[in-house]
């Protein structure tokens, strides 16, 4: 514990800028993963433990396409679309078969695919760590804001993730598809009675959740080391975000993800050996004060 270093950071503009930027990067990328997880749970009532593996696949898809085309944009798009299609196939052929089963059966199916995908990554890409490297367009000197160091790529990530967050919110709240999704989350039998194919809605929601996770993996690939099993840690953090924000709440997931990002960024200075513990402590305090989460609905 180094409270003196944390206090010094909190009283220095340059340190606040640098750590806040790092926290936003962590939080907003985490939100993309957690938003998909929250969306799937909110509509399908399935706790998708495979979601972290979708993030991992997105990173590896981006790594491969970037190596073939030397285009970061194509790499990110390929990661999003590729994982979205994989998630759709996973839902159609496997998850849809256990909707009516108990939670344990759903967890066993998801956990089996975590192991399968981890081994598949080792077979296809090898067991060693991979590094995609910084795209050429962002290999430029960082910006200095109030003395704080802010890489250009970080500003790009913040802008893109905020734009995607806004687009997701508008899709869910302002479109016919979003209306159907929200209705299916509350009363799927009524949606079906109105002539809407709920199976297609479930598949679309699962694919969208996978697309968001793959997109996060592709965006994060230049600043993350790629290895099999990399999805497990972000899966745990995504569940923490989902619980903090409120199960099924997209806005809550955004708020929870930013909180977790800032806790990690500033906690690494004051409590470098207890960063993971700080996240769980934050979750515990919020659940004690508001068991449904920050923006979750009671009951």
C-alpha positions as CSV (number, residue, x, y, z in Angstrom):
1,X,0.0,0.0,0.0
2,X,1.4,3.4,-1.0
3,X,-1.1,6.1,0.0
4,X,1.5,8.8,-0.3
5,X,2.0,8.0,-4.0
6,X,-1.8,8.0,-4.5
7,X,-2.3,11.3,-2.7
8,X,0.5,12.9,-4.8
9,X,-1.1,11.6,-8.0
10,X,-4.5,12.9,-7.0
11,X,-3.0,16.4,-6.4
12,X,-1.1,16.5,-9.7
13,X,-2.9,17.4,-12.9
14,X,-0.6,15.4,-15.1
15,X,-1.0,12.2,-13.1
16,X,-4.8,12.7,-13.0
17,X,-4.9,13.1,-16.8
18,X,-2.7,10.1,-17.5
19,X,-4.4,7.7,-15.1
20,X,-7.9,8.9,-16.0
21,X,-7.2,8.3,-19.7
22,X,-5.8,4.8,-18.9
23,X,-8.9,4.1,-16.7
24,X,-11.3,5.2,-19.5
25,X,-9.5,2.9,-22.0
26,X,-9.8,-0.1,-19.6
27,X,-13.4,0.8,-18.7
28,X,-14.8,1.5,-22.2
29,X,-13.3,-1.7,-23.7
30,X,-14.6,-3.6,-20.8
31,X,-18.0,-2.0,-21.4
32,X,-18.2,-3.4,-24.9
33,X,-17.7,-6.9,-23.6
34,X,-20.0,-6.4,-20.6
35,X,-22.7,-4.8,-22.7
36,X,-22.9,-8.0,-24.9
37,X,-23.0,-10.1,-21.7
38,X,-25.7,-7.9,-20.2
39,X,-27.7,-7.9,-23.4
40,X,-27.7,-11.7,-23.7
41,X,-28.6,-12.2,-20.1
42,X,-31.3,-9.5,-20.2
43,X,-33.1,-11.0,-23.2
44,X,-32.2,-14.7,-23.2
45,X,-31.7,-15.2,-19.4
46,X,-28.5,-17.1,-20.2
47,X,-25.3,-16.5,-18.3
48,X,-22.9,-16.8,-21.2
49,X,-19.6,-17.9,-19.7
50,X,-18.2,-18.3,-23.2
51,X,-18.3,-14.5,-23.7
52,X,-14.6,-14.0,-22.7
53,X,-13.6,-16.5,-25.4
54,X,-15.5,-14.4,-27.9
55,X,-13.2,-11.5,-26.9
56,X,-10.2,-13.7,-27.3
57,X,-11.3,-14.8,-30.8
58,X,-11.9,-11.2,-31.8
59,X,-8.3,-10.3,-30.8
60,X,-6.9,-13.3,-32.8
61,X,-9.1,-12.6,-35.9
62,X,-7.8,-9.0,-35.9
63,X,-4.2,-10.2,-35.5
64,X,-4.6,-12.5,-38.5
65,X,-6.4,-10.1,-40.8
66,X,-4.0,-7.2,-39.9
67,X,-1.1,-9.5,-40.8
68,X,-2.7,-10.3,-44.2
69,X,-3.9,-6.9,-45.2
70,X,-1.9,-4.5,-43.0
71,X,-5.2,-2.6,-42.4
72,X,-6.3,-2.1,-38.8
73,X,-9.8,-1.0,-39.9
74,X,-10.3,-4.2,-41.8
75,X,-8.9,-6.2,-38.9
76,X,-11.4,-4.7,-36.5
77,X,-14.3,-5.2,-38.8
78,X,-13.3,-8.8,-39.5
79,X,-13.0,-9.4,-35.7
80,X,-16.5,-8.0,-35.1
81,X,-18.2,-9.7,-38.0
82,X,-16.3,-13.0,-37.6
83,X,-17.1,-13.3,-33.9
84,X,-20.7,-12.2,-34.5
85,X,-21.2,-15.0,-37.0
86,X,-19.5,-17.5,-34.7
87,X,-21.8,-16.4,-31.8
88,X,-24.8,-16.9,-34.0
89,X,-23.8,-20.4,-35.0
90,X,-23.0,-21.2,-31.3
91,X,-26.4,-20.0,-30.3
92,X,-28.3,-21.8,-33.0
93,X,-26.6,-25.2,-32.7
94,X,-25.8,-25.3,-29.0
95,X,-27.3,-22.7,-26.6
96,X,-30.8,-22.8,-28.2
97,X,-30.9,-26.5,-27.2
98,X,-30.5,-25.7,-23.5
99,X,-32.8,-22.7,-23.1
100,X,-35.3,-24.9,-21.2
101,X,-32.7,-26.6,-19.2
102,X,-31.4,-25.6,-15.8
103,X,-28.6,-23.1,-15.3
104,X,-26.1,-25.9,-14.6
105,X,-26.6,-27.4,-18.0
106,X,-26.1,-24.0,-19.6
107,X,-22.9,-23.4,-17.6
108,X,-21.5,-26.8,-18.6
109,X,-22.1,-26.1,-22.3
110,X,-20.4,-22.7,-22.0
111,X,-17.5,-24.0,-20.0
112,X,-16.9,-26.8,-22.5
113,X,-16.6,-24.3,-25.2
114,X,-14.1,-22.2,-23.2
115,X,-11.8,-25.3,-23.1
116,X,-12.5,-26.1,-26.7
117,X,-11.7,-22.6,-28.0
118,X,-8.6,-22.2,-25.8
119,X,-7.2,-25.4,-27.3
120,X,-8.3,-24.4,-30.8
121,X,-6.3,-21.1,-30.4
122,X,-3.2,-23.1,-29.3
123,X,-3.6,-25.4,-32.4
124,X,-4.2,-22.6,-34.9
125,X,-2.0,-19.8,-33.6
126,X,0.3,-21.6,-31.2
127,X,0.7,-21.5,-27.4
128,X,3.2,-18.6,-27.3
129,X,2.3,-15.0,-26.8
130,X,1.4,-12.9,-29.9
131,X,1.7,-9.2,-30.4
132,X,-0.1,-7.3,-33.1
133,X,1.8,-4.1,-32.7
134,X,0.6,-0.5,-33.0
135,X,-1.0,0.4,-36.4
136,X,1.2,2.6,-38.5
137,X,-1.4,5.4,-38.4
138,X,-1.0,5.8,-34.7
139,X,2.8,5.6,-34.5
140,X,3.1,9.2,-33.6
141,X,4.3,11.2,-30.6
142,X,1.7,11.3,-27.7
143,X,-0.2,14.4,-26.8
144,X,0.6,16.3,-23.6
145,X,-2.5,17.6,-21.8
146,X,-1.8,19.6,-18.6
147,X,1.5,17.7,-18.4
148,X,-0.2,14.3,-18.7
149,X,0.9,11.9,-21.5
150,X,-2.0,10.7,-23.7
151,X,-1.2,8.4,-26.6
152,X,-3.1,9.3,-29.8
153,X,-4.3,5.7,-30.0
154,X,-6.0,6.0,-26.6
155,X,-8.0,9.0,-27.8
156,X,-9.0,7.0,-30.9
157,X,-10.2,4.1,-28.7
158,X,-12.1,6.4,-26.4
159,X,-13.8,8.1,-29.3
160,X,-14.7,4.9,-31.1
161,X,-16.0,3.1,-28.0
162,X,-18.1,6.1,-27.0
163,X,-19.6,6.3,-30.5
164,X,-20.4,2.6,-30.4
165,X,-21.9,3.0,-27.0
166,X,-24.2,5.8,-28.3
167,X,-25.1,3.7,-31.3
168,X,-26.0,0.7,-29.1
169,X,-28.2,2.9,-26.9
170,X,-30.0,4.4,-29.9
171,X,-30.5,0.9,-31.4
172,X,-32.0,-0.5,-28.2
173,X,-34.2,2.6,-27.4
174,X,-35.0,4.2,-30.7
175,X,-35.5,1.4,-33.3
176,X,-38.1,-1.2,-34.0
177,X,-35.5,-3.9,-33.4
178,X,-34.8,-2.5,-30.0
179,X,-38.5,-2.3,-29.2
180,X,-38.8,-6.0,-30.1
181,X,-35.7,-6.9,-28.0
182,X,-37.0,-5.1,-25.0
183,X,-40.4,-6.7,-25.3
184,X,-38.9,-10.1,-25.7
185,X,-36.9,-9.6,-22.5
186,X,-40.1,-8.9,-20.6
187,X,-42.7,-11.1,-22.2
188,X,-41.4,-13.4,-25.0
189,X,-44.7,-15.3,-25.2
190,X,-46.6,-12.1,-26.1
191,X,-44.0,-11.2,-28.7
192,X,-44.4,-14.7,-30.2
193,X,-48.2,-14.3,-30.1
194,X,-47.9,-11.1,-32.2
195,X,-46.3,-13.2,-35.0
196,X,-42.7,-12.3,-34.3
197,X,-40.2,-15.2,-34.5
198,X,-38.6,-15.1,-31.1
199,X,-36.0,-17.6,-32.2
200,X,-34.6,-15.2,-34.7
201,X,-34.7,-12.4,-32.1
202,X,-32.7,-14.6,-29.7
203,X,-30.2,-15.4,-32.4
204,X,-29.8,-11.8,-33.4
205,X,-29.3,-10.7,-29.8
206,X,-26.7,-13.4,-29.2
207,X,-24.9,-12.5,-32.4
208,X,-25.0,-8.8,-31.4
209,X,-23.5,-9.7,-28.0
210,X,-20.8,-11.7,-29.7
211,X,-20.1,-8.9,-32.2
212,X,-19.5,-6.4,-29.4
213,X,-17.1,-8.8,-27.6
214,X,-15.2,-9.5,-30.9
215,X,-15.1,-5.7,-31.6
216,X,-13.6,-5.1,-28.1
217,X,-11.0,-7.8,-28.8
218,X,-10.1,-6.3,-32.2
219,X,-9.8,-2.8,-30.8
220,X,-7.7,-3.9,-27.9
221,X,-5.4,-6.1,-29.9
222,X,-2.7,-3.5,-30.5
223,X,-2.3,-2.8,-26.8
224,X,-2.8,-6.3,-25.4
225,X,-0.7,-9.5,-25.5
226,X,-2.5,-12.3,-27.2
227,X,-2.6,-15.7,-25.7
228,X,-5.0,-18.6,-25.2
229,X,-7.0,-18.1,-22.1
230,X,-6.9,-14.3,-22.3
231,X,-10.7,-14.1,-22.2
232,X,-11.0,-15.5,-18.7
233,X,-9.8,-12.4,-16.9
234,X,-12.0,-10.1,-18.9
235,X,-14.9,-12.5,-18.3
236,X,-14.6,-12.1,-14.6
237,X,-14.3,-8.3,-14.8
238,X,-17.3,-8.3,-17.2
239,X,-19.4,-10.2,-14.6
240,X,-18.3,-7.7,-11.9
241,X,-19.4,-4.8,-14.2
242,X,-22.7,-6.5,-15.0
243,X,-23.4,-7.0,-11.3
244,X,-22.3,-3.5,-10.3
245,X,-24.4,-1.9,-13.0
246,X,-27.4,-4.1,-12.6
247,X,-28.2,-7.3,-14.4
248,X,-29.7,-6.5,-17.8
249,X,-29.0,-2.7,-17.7
250,X,-26.8,-1.4,-20.6
251,X,-26.5,2.0,-19.0
252,X,-25.5,0.4,-15.7
253,X,-22.9,-1.6,-17.5
254,X,-21.3,1.6,-18.9
255,X,-21.3,3.2,-15.5
256,X,-19.9,0.1,-13.8
257,X,-17.2,-0.4,-16.5
258,X,-16.0,3.2,-16.1
259,X,-15.9,2.8,-12.3
260,X,-13.9,-0.4,-12.6
261,X,-11.5,1.2,-15.1
262,X,-10.8,4.1,-12.8
263,X,-10.4,1.8,-9.8
264,X,-7.8,-0.2,-11.7
265,X,-6.0,2.9,-13.0
266,X,-5.7,4.7,-9.7
267,X,-5.6,1.6,-7.5
268,X,-2.5,0.4,-9.3
269,X,-0.7,3.4,-7.8
270,X,-2.0,3.3,-4.2
271,X,-2.6,-0.5,-3.9
272,X,-0.4,-2.1,-6.6
273,X,-0.7,-5.6,-4.9
274,X,-4.5,-5.3,-4.3
275,X,-6.0,-4.0,-7.5
276,X,-8.1,-7.2,-8.1
277,X,-9.3,-7.0,-4.5
278,X,-10.4,-3.4,-4.9
279,X,-12.7,-4.4,-7.7
280,X,-14.4,-7.0,-5.6
281,X,-14.6,-4.7,-2.6
282,X,-16.3,-2.1,-4.8
283,X,-18.8,-4.7,-5.9
284,X,-19.4,-5.8,-2.4
285,X,-20.1,-2.3,-1.1
286,X,-22.5,-1.5,-4.0
287,X,-24.4,-4.7,-3.5
288,X,-24.7,-4.0,0.2
289,X,-26.1,-0.5,-0.4
290,X,-28.1,-1.5,-3.5
291,X,-28.5,-5.3,-4.1
292,X,-30.0,-4.8,-7.6
293,X,-26.9,-2.8,-8.8
294,X,-26.5,0.9,-9.6
295,X,-29.2,1.0,-12.3
296,X,-30.7,-2.4,-12.0
297,X,-34.4,-2.9,-11.3
298,X,-35.6,-4.3,-8.0
299,X,-36.7,-7.9,-8.2
